[in-house]
Amino acid sequence: MKRAYLQIIILYCLKKLQGQRTIYSILHLLNGKKSSQTIQDAHLFQLTRLFKTFEQLSRDELDRYTEDMERQSWISNNEIGHYTITPEGERILQDVLLKCPLPTSLNGWKHHKSTDVFWGRLSLLVQVISHLNNHHTKYLPVQKKTSIHKWLKSFLLTSGSARNEVGIILYKELLKCFEGLCDISPAVLTLRLTGHNRIGLTAEQAAEQLGLGLAYYRIQFLAALHYLMECVGRNPGSFPLMDKVLSGLDESIPLTLSTEKTYNLLNQGLSIDEIAKIRRLKRSTIEDHVVELALNVSGFDITPYVSNNIQESILHAAHRSNSRQLKHIRQLIPQAEYFEIRLVLARFGEGK
């Protein structure tokens, strides 16, 4: 496709943000910045799937993309200096996403901690088993990290299968998994795999061979890995070998360090104002931490901060306005504070 897919990603984010955040909030999202604000924005504006999908994107690159889109009248500045998508940009976005949609299995937020390690384990396992089966011991490993090599040695000792059978089992499990992958070609992964007398392609080479732009190829590559992880995670008994590849990968979402400190004080029964005073932080900063807790701590109780009646009113207003814009919701329920609205949207967020 002629247009850079990364521009389409930026347009998609701008549409979701509805002019409420700066263009650099998109940079933080795509880079995977672990700040309270970025994490909250990802959930509030339903952009979690794109979290840390382009961690190498630079500020200068984003500026160039933004300037180009503004020249083409895809985006415009609103009254507070934030960019919003124009009707022309909306048309371009819909046209491209119709042809090149975001894969349904893409889930950057859930898998951002473990995707690289999973791919490292899988790609090294395929290479090593292929060479072992062909009685070839002199080759350069595709993965350099010591932790990946240690994992592989442990895996080969404890897999429970003969080494000449591991490759057959792995092939069958991958084939079974890929049967349910409808919107992505398995080639986005298999072209990258290295084995005996076969050198895996780079991302650039694979994208070119598949006729994809590099950014769209990356999205598909990540989504394919996320799909495998979800497929195995849902039914580990059907994929015992792949389950071992996933073993030990912690996909729990850690809190930011500052939020963790606030959480400890909340658990001691202190109020938001008391914590702000003790930590010498603004009340709004502690409120950010509470919203982060609502997003990431299962069963976190928000009733000490928002009454049940206000919670119901906020949810009803959000449904009526069909919007995540805080000001729109507050216009419908002026008795609610912005913190209360953010907290309710966080607790009963995407898909709830």
VEXDOTI-548654 format. One record per residue: residue in three letters; x, y, z of N, C-alpha, C, O, CB in turn. Coordinates in steps of 0.05 Angstrom, whole numbers, plus 5000, padded with zeros to 4 digits. Glycine has a CB too. Layout:
<nodes>
AlaXYZXYZXYZXYZXYZ;...
</nodes>
This chain:
<nodes>
Met501749765000500050005000501850255000503950255012498150005024;Lys500850464987502550694983502850855008505050965014501350874961;Arg500850885024500951045048502350885071501850645074498151135057;Ala503951015086505350885109503250795129501650965138507451075122;Tyr503250545136501150445154501450565182499450585197501350135156;Leu503850645189504250775215502651035216501651115237507150835220;Gln502351175194500651415193497751335198496251485212500951555166;Ile496951115188494151015193493750955222491651015234493550765175;Ile495850835235495650785264495351045279493751065298498250635273;Ile496951245271496751505285493951625281492851735299498951695274;Leu492951615256490251715251488151565268486351695279489551675221;Tyr488451305270486651145286486651235315484651265328487350845284;Cys489151285326489351385353488151655357486751705377492351395361;Leu488551835337487452105339484352095339483052245353488452275316;Lys483251915324480351885323479351805351477351905361479451685302;Lys480751615363479951515389480351735411478751755429481551265397;Leu482451885409483052095429481152325428480852475448485952185425;Gln479952375405477852585402478852855410477353015422475352505418;Gly481352915405482453175410483053235440483553465447480553375400;Gln482953035457483253075485486153055495486753115518481552885500;Arg487952955478490752915486492653035464491753065442491352625491;Thr495053085472497053185452497852955434497352715440499453305466;Ile499153025412500152815393502152635406502552405398501252955368;Tyr503552745426505652585439504652375458506052195466507652765454;Ser502152395465500952175480500851915464501051695474498052245490;Ile500651955437500751725419503551605418503851355418499851805390;Leu505551775419508351675420508751505445509951295443510251915419;His507851605468508151455493506751195492507750995502507151625516;Leu504351185480502750945478504250735460504650505468500051005466;Leu505050825436506350635418509050545427509950325422506550765390;Asn510450725442513050645454512750465478514650325486514550895463;Gly510350465490509850295514510950425539511950285557511250035511;Lys510650685542511550825566509750745590507350765589511351135562;Lys511050665611509650565635509150795655510250785677511150335648;Ser507650995646506851205664503851185670502351065654507551485652;Ser502951285693500151275700498351395678496251285671499651415727;Gln499251625667497651765647497351605622495151575611498852035641;Thr499551485612499451325588497751075591496151005574502251245579;Ile498050945614496550705620493550765621491850625610497450575646;Gln492850995634490051065636488951145609486651075602489751305655;Asp490451295593489551365567489051125549487151115534491651555553;Ala490850925551490550685535487850555540486550455522492850485540;His487150545566484550415573482150605568480150515557484650335603;Leu482450855575480251035573479351065544476951085538480951305584;Phe481251075525480651125497480750865481480750875456482551325486;Gln480750645495480550375482482850335461482350265438477850345468;Leu485250385470487650355453489650155464491950155456488950625449;Thr488749995483490649805496491949615476494249535480489149645517;Arg490549545455491649345436494149455422495849295413489549275415;Leu494449715421496749835407499049905426501150015417495850085393;Phe498749845452500849915471503449765464503449525461499949835500;Lys505649925462508349825457508549665431510049475429509249645480;Thr507049745411507249615385509449735367510349605348504549625370;Phe510149985373512350115358514250255377514350505378511150315337;Glu515650095392517350215414519750365403521050515418518249995432;Gln520450335377522650475365521850735352523550885343524050305344;Leu519250795351518351045340519551285355519351295380515251065339;Ser520751475341521951705354520151955352518251965336524651765342;Arg520752145368519252395368519452535341517552645331520152585391;Asp521952535330522352665304520752525282519552665265525352655297;Glu520652265282519052115263516052185265514752225245519451815265;Leu515152195290512352265294511752545284509652595271511652245324;Asp513552725289513253005279513053005249511353155237515553185289;Arg514752855235514652845206512052735196510852835177517052685195;Tyr511152515208508552395200506352595204504552625187508052135216;Thr506452735227504352925234504253165214502153245204504753035262;Glu506653265207506753485188505753405161504353555147509653585186;Asp506353165153505453065127502453035126501153105106506852795121;Met501352925148498352895149496953155150494753185139497652715173;Glu498153355163496953615164496953745136495053875128498353795185;Arg499153715122499353815095497253695076496153835058502153765083;Gln496653445081494653305064491753345074489953235063495353015063;Ser491553515095488853565107487553325119485053295118487053695086;Trp489153135129487952905143487452975172485652855184489852665141;Ile488953165183488653245210488753555212489753685194490853115229;Ser487653655234487753945238488054005268487353845285485254085227;Asn489054245274489354335302486654425312485254575298491454555305;Asn485954345336483554455348484154705365486454805365482054245366;Glu482254805379482655065393484655055415485555265424479955155404;Ile485454815425487354795447490054685437491654595453486254625470;Gly490354685411492954595400493254295397495454195392495154695417;His491054145401491153855398490153785369488453925358489453715419;Tyr491253575358490353495332487853325332487453165350492653335318;Thr486153365313483753205309483653115280484753245262481153365317;Ile482252895275482052785249479952935233477853005243481452485250;Thr480552995208478653135190476852945175477452705175480153325170;Pro474753035162473152855145474852705124474352475118470953015131;Glu476852845112478552715093480252505106480652285095480452925079;Gly481252565130482752365145481052125153481951895152483952485170;Glu478552185160476651965166476251785142476151535145473952075176;Arg476051905119475651755094478051575088477751335082475051935070;Ile480451695091482851535086483051305106483751085099485351725089;Leu482551365131482751165153480850925147481650695149482051285180;Gln478350985140476450775135477250615111476950365110473650895131;Asp478250745090479050615066481350415071481250185061479850815044;Val483350505085485650335090484950105110485849885105487950505101;Leu483550165131482849955150480949745139480849525148481550085175;Leu479449825118477749625104479549425089478949185088475849775084;Lys481749525078483549345063485549215081486348985077484949505041;Cys486449355101488549255119487749305148488849475162491349405113;Pro485849145158484849195185486849115207488648965202482249035189;Leu486449235230488049145253487248865260484848805263487649335277;Pro489148675263488448395269486948375295487648515315490948225270;Thr485048205296483448175321485048065344484348115367481047985315;Ser487147925339488747805361490747985373492047925393490047555351;Leu491148225361493148415371492348505399490148605404493448655352;Asn494248475418493648555446496248635459497448495476492348325462;Gly497148875451499748975461499849005491501848935504500349235449;Trp497749105503497749145533498048885548499648875567495149285541;Lys496548685540496648435555499348285552500348175571494348245546;His500448305528502748135523505448285520507448175512502347985497;His505448545527507848705521510248615537512548665528507248995528;Lys509848485560512148395576513348135565515748085568511248355604;Ser511747965552512647695546512947635516514047425509510747505557;Thr512147805498512247745470515047695460515547495446510947975453;Asp516947865467519647835457520947575468522347445453521348075466;Val520447515493521547265504520347025491521746825485521147265535;Phe517747025487516346805474517546755446518146525439513346855472;Trp517846975430519046945403521946845405522746685389518847205388;Gly523446945424526146855428526346555433527946415421527547015450;Arg524646465451524646175458523846005434525145805427522746125481;Leu521646085421520545935398522545915375523045705364517946055389;Ser523646145368525446155345528045995350529045865332526146435337;Leu529146015375531545865381530945565383532545405375532745965408;Leu528645495394527845215395527745085368528744875363525245185410;Val526445225349526145125322528945085309529444885297524445315305;Gln530645285313533345265301534945035313536144875298534845525306;Val534945005339536544805352535444525345537044345339536544845383;Ile532844485346531744215340532344145311532943915306528744215345;Ser532044335293532644285265535544185261536043995246532144535248;His537444325274540244245272540843975285542343815275542044465283;Leu539543935309539943675322538943445305540243235303538443675349;Asn536643485293535543265276537243215252537142995241532743345268;Asn538843415244540543375220543443325229545243345212540343615202;His543843275255546543215265548543425258550843365251547442935255;His547743675261549443895255549844065280547844165291548344065231;Thr552244105288552744235314554144505312554344655332554444055332;Lys555044585288556444835285554645035270554345025246559144795270;Tyr553645225285551945435273551745665293552245635317549045325266;Leu551045895283550646135300547746145309545946145293551446385285;Pro547346155336544546165346543246435338544546645338544546135376;Val540646415332539146655324538546835348537947075344536546575310;Gln538746735372538246895396540846915412542246715415535946775413;Lys541447145422543947195437543547195467545447155482545147455428;Lys541147255476540747285505541347035521540446815514537847375511;Thr542947065542543646835559541246705571541146465574545546925581;Ser539246865579536846755592535346575573534146375582534946985601;Ile535246635547533946465527535446205524534145985522533746615500;His538046215524539745975521539445795546539245545543542646045517;Lys539345915569538945755594536245625594535945385601539245935619;Trp534245765585531545645583531545405564530445195571529445855573;Leu532845435541532845215522534244965533533244735529534245305496;Lys536445005547537844765558536044625578535944385578540444855572;Ser534744785595532844665614530544525600529744305608531744885633;Phe529544655579527344535564528044265552526544065555526444725541;Leu530444245540531243995527531643775548531343535542533844035512;Leu532343845572532743645593530143555605530043335616534543755615;Thr528043725604525543665619523143645601520843625611525143875640;Ser523443645574521143655556519443395558517043405552522043695528;Gly520743175566519242925568518942785541517642575540516442975578;Ser520242895520520142765494523042725484524842885490518542935474;Ala523342515468525942475455526542715437524742825425526042205440;Arg529142785434529743015418528942995389528243195377532743075420;Asn529042755379528242715351525142725347524142725325529242445340;Glu523742735370520742745368519743035373517543105366519542555388;Val521443205386520543465393519743625369517643765369522843615408;Gly521243605347520643755323517943675311516443845302522743715302;Ile517343415312514843315301512443415318510443505307514843005300;Ile512843405344510743495362510243795359507943885358511443425392;Leu512443945358512244235355510844305329509144485329514944365357;Tyr511544175308510244225282507244175283505644335274511544055259;Lys506443955295503643885297502144095314499844165308503243605309;Glu503344175336501944365354501744635340499644765342503544395380;Leu503844725326503644975312501544965290500045155286506345055300;Leu501544745276499544705254496744725265494944845253500044445239;Lys496244585287493644585300492844865309490544945305493544395323;Cys494745015320494245285329493545465306491645615307496645395344;Phe495145445284494745625261492145575246491345745231497145585242;Glu490945345251488445285237486245485243484445545227487445005244;Gly486445605267484345795275485146085269483646275276483845765304;Leu487446125257488346395251487246485224488246405203491546415251;Cys485146655225483646715201484546955186484546955161480746745209;Asp485547165200486047415187489047475183489747705175484847645202;Ile490747285188493647315185494747065172494046845180495047385212;Ser496647095154497946865143500146765162501746935172499246935115;Pro500246505168502446405185505146465175507146455190502146105189;Ala505346535149507946595137509346835150511746865149507646645108;Val507747015163508947245176510947155198512847295205506847435189;Leu510446915209512246795229514146595216516546615221510646665251;Thr513046415200514746195190517046295172519146165171513045995175;Leu516646515158518746615141521146715158523346745147517746845124;Arg520646775183522746875200524346655214526446715227521547065221;Leu523446405213524646195227527146085213527246055188522645965232;Thr529246035229531745935218532045635226531345555248534146095229;Gly533045475207533445195213535945095198537445255187531045025205;His536244835196538544715181538244785151536244725139538644405185;Asn540344905141540444985112538145185105537345195082540144745095;Arg537245335125535145535120535645775138535645745163532345415124;Ile535946005127536346245143533746405142532646475121538646415132;Gly532646465166530246615168530546895157532747015158529246625197;Leu528447005146528447265135528447485157527347425179526147305115;Thr529447715151529147945169526248045166524747965148531148165163;Ala525448225184522748335182522448475156520348455143522248525206;Glu524448625147524348775122524048585098522448625080526848945118;Gln525548365099525348165077522748025076521547985055527647965079;Ala521747945100519147815101516847995092515047905077518547715130;Ala516948245100514948445091514948465061512848475049515448715104;Glu517348485049517548515020516448265006515048294986520448565012;Gln517148035016516247785003513247755004512047644986517647545016;Leu512047845026509147825030507648065017505248075017508447805059;Gly509148255007507948484994506548675014504548795008505848394974;Leu507748695038506648855059508549085066510949055063506048695085;Gly507449315074509149525085510349425111509149255125507549785089;Leu512649535119513949435143512349475168512249305186516649585146;Ala510949705170509349755195507049555196506449455218508250045195;Tyr505649505174503449315175504449035179503148875193501749335148;Tyr506748975168507948715174508448675204507848465215510548675158;Arg509548885217510148865245507548825261507548655280511449125255;Ile505448965254502848925268501948635265501048515284500749115257;Gln502148525241501348245237503148045251502147855262501348185207;Phe505748105251507647925265506947915295506847695307510448025261;Leu506548145307505948155336503248015341502947865360505748445346;Ala501248065324498647945328498747645325497347505339496648065307;Ala500447545307500647255304501847125329501046915338502447185279;Leu503847265341505047165366502947175388502746985404507547325373;His501447395390499447415410497347205407496347095427498147695409;Tyr496647135382494646925377495746655387494246515401494046905346;Leu498246595381499346335391499246325421498546125433502246305381;Met500046545434500046545463497246515475496946375495501246805473;Glu495346645463492546615472491546335467490246215484490746825458;Cys492146225443491145955436492145745456490645575465492045885407;Val494745765462495945565481494945625509494345435524499045585480;Gly494745875516493845945543491045855549490445775572494046235547;Arg489245855529486545775533486245475537484445375551484745865510;Asn487945325524487745035524490444895526491344765506486144935500;Pro491944935548494644825549494844525546496844425537495844905576;Gly492744385554492844095551493043995523494043775517490343975564;Ser492044165504492144085476494844165463495544075441489944225460;Phe496444325477498944405467501144385489502344585497498744705457;Pro501644135498503544105521506344205516507544315534503643815528;Leu507344185491510044275486510144585484511844705496511144155460;Met508244695470508044985469507545105496508445335502505945075449;Asp506044965513505545065539508145095555508445275571503644875554;Lys510044915550512644935563514245175552515745295567514344675558;Val513845245527515145485516514045735530515545925534514645505485;Leu511545725537510345955551510845955582510446155595507345955546;Ser511645725592511945685620513845895633515945955623513045415627;Gly512846015655514446205670514346485660515646665672517246115670;Leu512946535638512646805628510546955644508146885642512046815597;Asp511347145659509447295676508047505660509347695650510947415700;Glu505447475657503847675641502147855659500447995650502147535621;Ser502747835685501348025703502348305698504648345691501747945733;Ile500648505701501348775695502348915721500748955739498848925683;Pro504848985722505949115746504949395748504449535728508949105746;Leu504749495773504049775777506649935775508849835779502749805805;Thr506250195768508550365768509450395797507850355816507850655756;Leu512050445802513150455829511750645847511150585870516150515827;Ser511150885836509851085852507051005860506151045883509651355837;Thr505550865842502850775848502950555869501250535886501550665822;Glu505050385868505350175887505650285916504650185935507749995881;Lys507150505918507550635944504850745954504250725977509650865942;Thr503350865935500750975943498850745952497450765971499451125920;Tyr499050515937497350285944497850185972496050115987497750065923;Asn500450175979501150086006499950266028499050176048504250076009;Leu499950526022498850716042495750696042494550726064499750996035;Leu494550656019491650616019490850376036488850376050490650585990;Asn492450166033491849916048492249956078491349786094493649696038;Gln493550176086493850236115491550406125491450496148496450376120;Gly489650466106487250616114487550916111485751066120486550556142;Leu489651016098489951296095488251406072487751266052492951366090;Ser487451656074485851786053487651896031490151906034484052006065;Ile486451976009487952095987489452345996491752385990486052165963;Asp488052516011489352766021491652706040493652836039487252946034;Glu491252506057493452436076495852326061498152396068492352226096;Ile495352166041497552056025499052276010501552276008496551836005;Ala497552465998498752685984500552846002502752935994496552865972;Lys499652886027501253036046503752886054505953006055499653106071;Ile503452626059505752466068507852446045510252466050504852186076;Arg506852416020508652375998509552635985511152635966507352195977;Arg508352855995508953115983508453125953510053225937511953185989;Leu506053025946505153025919502453165917501053195937504952735908;Lys501753245893499153365889496953155892497452925887499053495861;Arg494653255901492353065903491752935876491152705875489953215914;Ser492053095854491452985828493252755821492452565806491653205807;Thr495752765831497652545825496752295840496852075828500552625834;Ile495852315864494852085879492351975866491851735866494352165909;Glu490652155856488252075842489051905817487751705811486552315834;Asp491151995803492151835780492851555789492251355775494551975767;His494151535812494951275822492451095828492450855822496651295848;Val490351215840487951065846486650965820485650745819485951245862;Val486651135800485551045774487150815763485950625752485451285754;Glu489750835765491450615756490850355771490850135759494450685759;Leu490350375797489650145813487050025803486749775801489450215842;Ala485050195797482450095787482849945761481349755755480550325784;Leu484750035745485249905719486549625722485949445707486950075702;Asn488349605742490149375742489849175765490848955764492849465742;Val488449265786488149085810485348965809483349095812488649245836;Ser485348705805482748565804481148605830482148555852483148265798;Gly478648675827476948705850477348965866476348985888477248475868;Phe478949145856479449395870476849545875475249595856481449575855;Asp476349615900473749735907473850035904475450175918472949655936;Ile472150145887472150435883470050585899469850825898471850495853;Thr468350425914466150555928467150755950465650945956464450345941;Pro469550735961470450945980470851215967470851415980472950855994;Tyr471051205940471651455925469251545908469051785901474051415908;Val467451355901465151425885462751255895462951015896465651355854;Ser460651395903458351255914457051075892457451125868456251445925;Asn455650875900454250695881452350855863452150795839452750475896;Asn450951045874449051205858450551365836449651375813447451395876;Ile452751485843454351635824455451445803455651515779456551795838;Gln456351215812457451015793455350945771455950945747458350765808;Glu452950895780450850825762450251055743449751015719448250745777;Ser450251295754449651535737451751575716451151645693449451785755;Ile454251535723456451565704456351355682456651425659459251545719;Leu455851115689455650895669453250945651453450905626455350625683;His451051045662448751105645449351335626448551325603446351175663;Ala450651545637451351775620453351695598453051785575452551995637;Ala455251525605457251435584455851285562456551305539459351265597;His453851125570452350975550450551155533450451125509450550765564;Arg449351355546447651545531449151715512448351755489446151715551;Ser451551805520453051985503454751835482455651945463454952155520;Asn455051565486456651405468459351525464460451525442455151365441;Ser460451625486463051775485464651715510463551675531462552075481;Arg467351725506469151705529470251975536471952005554471451515522;Gln469152185524470052455531468952535558466552535562469252655509;Leu470752595576469952655604468052895605466152895620472452705621;Lys468653095589466953335590464153285580462253395591468253565573;His463753105561461053035552459552885574457152945578461252855527;Ile460852705588459552565609458852745632456752725645461352325619;Arg460752935638460253115661457953305655456553395673462753265668;Gln457553375630455353555622452653415629450753555636455453625592;Leu452653155628450253005634449852965664447652935674450252735620;Ile452052945678451952915707453853115721456053025730452652615716;Pro453153365722454953565733455753525762457653635772453753845730;Gln454153365776454753315804457153125808458253105830452353185818;Ala458052995786460352815788462952965782463053135764460052585767;Glu464952905798467653015793469052865771468352635765469353005819;Tyr470952995758472452865736473852615746474052415732474453065724;Phe474952635771476252395783474352165785475151935779477452475810;Glu471952215793469952005796469251885769468951645766467352115809;Ile469052055749468451945722470751775712470251555702467952185702;Arg473151875715475551715706475651455721476251245709478051875711;Leu475051455746475251215763473151005754473750765752474851285792;Val470751095749468650915740469250795713468950555708465851055740;Leu470150965694470850865668473250665669473350485653471551095649;Ala475050715688477250535692476350265703477150055693479350655710;Arg474650275723473750035736471949865717472049615718472250095761;Phe470249995702468349855684469049925655467450025640465449925691;Gly471549885648472649985623471949825599469649745595475549995625;Glu474049775582473549665555472149395556472949215571476249635541;Gly470049385541468649135538466949065561465848845563470548915534;Lys466649255581465049195605462449355604460849335623466649255630;
</nodes>
